Amino acid sequence: MTALDIKRAFFDRNFFRFTGPPENWLTAIKYMTWGLEEKYLSRWNEINEGDVFLMHSTTDSLFYKRPISSIVGIGVVGGILRNKNNFLWIQEIKSQKNIWPLLVPFSEIYLFSELQEVSTWEAPDLTNSEEAVKLIQNLLKDAVPTSSFLERFPVMGSWSRVRDKQINDLFSKATPVLYNEFYTKPFTVAETLPKFLKINNAEESIRYVPTLKFLDGDKVKVRKIVNERSTFDRDNAILERAEENHANVLQTAIDFFKKKGFDTWSNQHVDLLAESEESAFLIEVKSTINSNFRNQARRAVGQLLEYEYFDVRRYFEGQSKDAPVDKILMITDDPMEGDYTKFLNSLNVHLTWPKGTHISVGGEAGQLAQLMQN
């Protein structure tokens, strides 16, 4: 097993630049969203959770004299892309036109400058120009000037792709700090499920999770935010994927099922879905090296049942497919818990762990038995 490559996990993401005046970035920070014009519809539809957008502030402003062209922060895409039909940014309020109807939701925003807590100020409008000037001044104070990049930074147009060299250059100049986070509520029937995407290695399973917290101490600084909209359980579930032990076990599972001819998939919730024409396995990975097997197993059972019912069932319905789904809890090593293994089997959950490049099964092997013989 190889160590998790955090750098590769980070650069597997798409990096783009959004461009707008500083007052519009204040509105975006306040409401955790950016807006695009209707002409960008096709490109907007290609945006994925986990994509990272550099927040480029221009030299134009309705409030502030001669702002510098700079990167004020970064935003991580998280949530469901939506259209709006109201007026959010000050240009829309003034013109009474819905200029930017295509919303891009942010799950996390990291800033290079210190800004007052978000609940203490309002987004710029027609009545608070003095407050807007002070906020812009704070926002730009430690922003990274685009003129300081070693390689010319793209500033033309509303957005563009950003090269890895420019990302490295940006993070070498300053460390952005988590300013705010917002995670959407669990999806409803009417909402779109997180997409399943094919993965070949453990790093790719981190690609589409809408957080950069696993980079804390490396490229970003994460300060704890006490916010009713964020959830402890969700953070744990996502950050687990960035742990080396978790990644090693997941990689073993990916390699095992790919060798058996299965396609391997993941989404924001599901660690691994191994799928063939005849069968499917839903795998939840847990690191159990600290004698915490039972606590981890309890969590895993709930996750497996929930993900099977919501994510996998609806994913297969969309494909008009009706393959049986076997649930697997894959842990770090043999827990030596025979009674609990029987309990898991009674819930139709298989218990497995890596054994070299193969896997071992605790209790009844079920549908795994034939795979392990081949």
N, C-alpha and C positions, 0 to 999 in steps of 0.2 A: 504494500500500500504506500502511496506517496502522500506527502504533506499537502495540505490545502494551499493553493497558490492564490493568496488574497489579491495580489496585484493583477493577476489574470482575471480573477472574478470581478474586479472593479472595471477593468478595461474591456470586458465583454459587453458592457453597456453601450448604448448610443449616447453620444454627447452632442448637444446642439447649443446654439445661442439664440435667445430671445432678445429683441431690442425694443426699447421704449424710453420715454423721458422719465426722470426720477420720480415725479409725482405719480406716474402710472405704476411704478414699482412699489410705491407705498400702498396703493390700492391692492396690488397683487399680494403683498405681504399680509395686509389686513385680512383679506378674504381667501388666502391660500389658493389663488387661481390666476391664470393668465388667459388672455383672450386673443383670438386670431380672426382675421377677416375671412369672409365666406370664400374668397378665391383660393384659400389654402385647404379647402375641404379634403381633397384627396391625400394630401400630406398629413393632415390632422388625423385622419383615420388610421394612419400607419404608426402613430405614437403609441408606445407601450408603457405599462407600469414598469418602474425601475429606470426609465430613461432619465438622464440628467441634463438640465438646461442651465447654462450660464446666464445670469441676469445682467444684461448689458444696458447700462444707463447712458443716454445720449447727451449731447451738448445743447439740446433744445429743452426749454422748460417754460411753462406758463408762469411759474412762480419765482424761479431761482435764476439769478444772473450768472451767465457763463459757467455752468456746471462742466466738469471734465468728463470726457468719455472714459468710462470705467466699468469694471465688473464689481457689482455691489454684493453679489452672493451667488448661491447655487440653489436650484430647486429640484427635488426628486418627484417625478410624476407618480401619483398614486390615487386610485379611485376611478370613477367612471367618467369618460368624456361625455360632456353634455352641451346642448345648445341653450342659450339664454335668449329671452325676449324683453329684458329690461335694460336699464341704463346703469352702468357700474362705474366706468371711468369718467373723469371730469369732462373730457371732450364729448362723450356721449350725453352727459347731463346738459352741457351747454347747447349742443346741436339738436338734442332730443332725437338722436338717431342711434340705432343699435349697430355701432361700427364694428365691434369685435364679438360676434355671437358664438364663436366656437371656443368653448372653455376647455382649458387644460388644468386639471386639478393637481395641486401639490400635496404630497403627504408630509414632506419635510422641507423647511427652508433654513439654509445656513447663511449667515451674513459675516462679512469681514469687519464691519463696524458695529459698535454697540448702539442699540436702539431701545428706547423705552419699551416696557412691557406692552404687548399689543392691546390689552384691554384699556390702556390709559389714553389712547389717542384714536382719532377718527380718520378715515380716508379723506384725501383732499376733495373738497367740493367748492361750491361758489361762495361759501360763507366763512371759510377758515384759512385764508391765504397766509396769515401770519404764522399759524401753527404749522402749516405745510412747509414754509421756508425753514423753520427750525428743524423739522423732521428730516428734510432733504439734506440740510447741513450735517446732521448726525449720520445719515445714511452714507454720505460720500466721504466722511472723514478719513476712514481707513480703507476705502475701496481701492482696488488694484487698477491703476490707469492702463488703458489699452496700449498707450505709447510705450509702456515699459516691457512689453513682451519681446523676447529675442527674435521671434518670427512674427511677421506682420499679422495682427489679429483681425479677423473679418468683422467689419462693422456695417457693411452696406446691406440694406434690406431688413425685413422684419425678423428673419431667422435664417440660420445656416448650420451646417455640420461643423464641428470643431475637432481638430486633429489631436491625436494622443500627445504629441509634442507640446501643443499649446496647453493641454490640461496639466501635464507635468510642470510646465513653466509656471502656470498659475499657482499650483500648490507649493511650489518652491518659494514663492514670494510672500505668502501669508496663509494662515490657517483659519478657515471659516468656522464659526461657532454655531451650533444648532440654536436657532432663534425661536422657531415655533414648529409644531407638528399637528397634523390633523389626519385622523384615520376614519374612513367612512364606516358606517354601521354595517353589520352583516347584510349581505345581499338579500333582497326580497325576490319573490317569484317574478316580478316584472323587470328586474334588473338583469344585466348581463353578467354571467359568471366569468371569473378570471380565465383567460385562455390557457389551454394546455399547449405547451411547446415542447418539441422534441429536444432531449438533452443527451449528451454523450459523456459528460463528466460532472463531478460534484460542483466545480466552479460555476457551471452554467445554471445550476439550481438556484444560485444567488442572484443571477442576472435580472430576474423579473420581480424580486421582492422590493417594495417601495421604501427602502431605507438605506442609509449609508452608515448606520450606527456601528456596523462591524469594522469600520475604519477608524474608530475612536482611538486617538493617540498616534495615529499614522498620518492620515490626510485631513481629518476633521477633528473638532473638539465637540464632545457631546456633554452638555450640561443637563442635569435632570430637570425636566419640566413637569410640574404638577398640574395636570390638565385632565379634566373629566373626559375629554374626547380621545385621549390616548389610553391604551390598555396594557397592563403588565403582562398578561398572558400572551398578547399578540407580539410584544417585543421579544419575549422569551422564545416563542416559536420561530420567529424570523432569525434571531441572533444565533439560535442553535445551529442553523445551517452554516454559519461562518466558523464554527468550532472544528478544530482539526479532527477530533475523534469522530464526530458526527459525519464529517466529510469522508473520512476513510471508510466508514461502514457503508455510507451511501454509494461510494465508488465501487465497492465490492458487489453491492446489489446491482448496480448498473451493468457492470462487466458480466456478472452471472447471467442476467436475463438477456442481454444482447447476444451473448454466446449461444443461448438457446433459441435465438431467432425472434425475440420479442423486440418491439419498438418501445423505447423508454421515454416517458413524458413527465413533465412537472408543471405545476402552476403555483400561484402565490400561496396556496394552502397545502397542496399535496407534495410530499417529498418525492414520491416516485409512483408512477402508474406504468406497469409493464403490460403491454397489450399485444396479442396475436389475433389471428382470425378466429380461433376457437376458444380462447380463454383470456383472462386478465387477472393481474395481481396488483392490489393496492398496498403499498409499503409505507409504513411510518417508521422512521429511524430515530432511535433514542440512544444517547450516550449514557452508559450505566457503570462507569468505572469507579464511582464513588459510593458504592453500596446503596444506591438509590433506586434499585430496580423496581420495587413495588410502586413508588410514587410516579416514576416515569411510565410504568405500564398502565397505571390508572389513567393518566393523561392520554396515553396513546390510544387506549380503547375508545374513549370519547371522540377523539379526533378521527379515528378510522371509521366509526359509525357515521359521524357527521359528514365526512368527506365522501364516503360511499353514497350516501343518500342524496346530497346536494350536488357535489361536483361531478362525480363519475356517472351517476345515473342520468343526469341531464346532459352530460357530454355524449354518452352513448345514444340517448334519445335524439340528439341533434344529428347523429350519424346513422340513425335508423338501425342501430345495432343492439343486440340483446345478449351479449356474452356474459357468462357467469363471472362474478368478481370474488376472488379469494383475498382475505385480509391477512397481512403479515406485519408483525412487530419485529423489527430487526434491531438487535441491541449489540453492545460491544463484545460481550463474552457470555459464556454459559453462567446463568445466575444461580444454578444449583437450587432451584426452587420448584421441586416436582409438583407439589400441590397447586401452586399458583399457575404453573404451566397447564395443568389439567383444567383449571378454572378458565384460562384463556381459550383453550381448545373448546370448552363448552360454549363459548361465545363465537365459535367459528373464527378464531384468531390464531394463526400459526405463530410460533415463537422461533426465531432464527438468529444466528450470529455468524460472523466470518470465521472461516477456518482455512487459512492460506488464501488461495484464489477461489475456493469453493465456499459453501455455506453448510452449517450444521443446523439440524432442526430438533427442537425440544418437544417431546410428546408426539402426537400424531402428525405425520407429514402431509396427509391429505393429498391435494392435487400437486403438491411439490414432489411427491415420491417419484413419479415418473420422470420429472425433469432431472432429478438428482441421479437417476440411474443412467441417463443418456450421456 
